[in-house]
Amino acid sequence: MSGAVDGAQIRERICHSKLELRHQIGMSAIVATGLASSLAVVILLGYVVRNHVQLRRLELAGPTKRSSHFFRTHVDFYMLSLLVADLLQGLGAVVNIEWIRGAECYCGSLCKAQGVIQTLGETGVAMSTLAISIHTFVVIFFSWHPPTGVAGARIWGSVIGLIWLYLSLCVSVGFAVNQKKLRSTPADVAREDFYAPTPFYCWIGQGYLIERIIFEYFWIWSTALSSIVLYSILFLRMRGYISVDPRRWTHVRFHWRRTSSSEMSYVTGPNGVRLQAMATPSGRLVIKQETKDALKMLYYPAAYTALVLPLSIARWSTFDPSSPPELGRTAAETPFTATAIVVTIFGLSGVVNVIMHGPTDYANRARRG
């Protein structure tokens, strides 16, 4: 009986996490960056829709060199997935307004909703960024020409479909765990809900470390690490220390000295533009100088790594899988300053991606037709 009482007391502490003034101030900064990211994405997508409608009217009125199709390449659709995830991540931060207003983060429907949105947004951003990173690497390193039309749609459609299918399964598992909790015995009552105050805002609870790793940490850290590794290899490729036979992509050669030749050719870049490349005497192509548009594709994973690195350092500093979860830890007992700073920085993801992509990119595409 006493165990059940203790469990109920712990659950009460978890489900009613009191916030101090310093917590409210720090979380206000998190809300501000989340709101800015959400607005930036909405404005960009609104701009795209408006231009699409206007250019579609021009097409219907008569022949025009401008095209109303803004999403043409694989990267365009990966970017759309990234922006949608950025929007969800920002909206998840905006929910913190309720916790700030009442100086308390509590269990309930809103808490579960924030946990779901945070999982979809943060993991969606990581997986979409990873898709851009791998696609850019394969196109540039192996001089791959991504197929267009139906064949191309099968590729980018499968990638995006798998991303959001995985995210949907993550959410489904969360709700399944919550339903199981409703049938839990009194001895289990101390274990928190799957989505619960952690303790400043709602996310996957402290008692579900494995789920945290599988549903989010793995993808965040994999994306950051993959970006560093892949673009280090790309740097050597572009500098001429690595060459790939364009006729047989498995033939990769390493050179102690940079490959040099005056014969220039071109390959297709990851966003559909031409890249200047250098042909070696054996017929291999070494990318020498990328156009400005193609370089932009390298910015997204680099920016993501820069934004997520402080968060990863903060999480790793407290990451100890061997220690039992501190289920009853209150907000006052949890380090907050570092958390507020790194989460605020991470919340700028949407703003940074919109700035790099920008309305001018779509305007230039429309003019090029």
Beta strands, then each sheet from edge to edge (+ up, - down):
strand 1: 16-18
strand 2: 104-106
strand 3: 195-197
strand 4: 202-204
strand 5: 242-244
strand 6: 252-254
strand 7: 264-268
strand 8: 274-279
strand 9: 285-289
sheet 1: 1+ 2-
sheet 2: 3+ 4-
sheet 3: 5+ 6-
sheet 4: 7+ 8- 9+
end
